[in-house]
Amino acid sequence: MKQPIIGYHKDEEDDWVAELGCGHNQHVRHNPPWQLRPWVTTREGRKSRLGHQLECKKCDRSEPKDFEL
């Protein structure tokens, strides 16, 4: 199920995590050649993706929210 990005934070390993409108979190790493997300490396890039929808597998599995909205 697609959900919009509403914010970001870094995890304990200093990786970026997208906060989704459904209350779930999802890592958004730039780790070439496996994951190409250069936009996550800058503040402007992350801001440009607010509202962009990501596939939320946690919603597909009916998992509980990671955070309260």
Secondary structure, 3 states (H helix, E strand, C coil): CEEEEEEEEECCCCCEEEEECCCCEEECCCECCCECCHHHHCHHHHHHCCCCEEECHHHHCCCCCCCCC
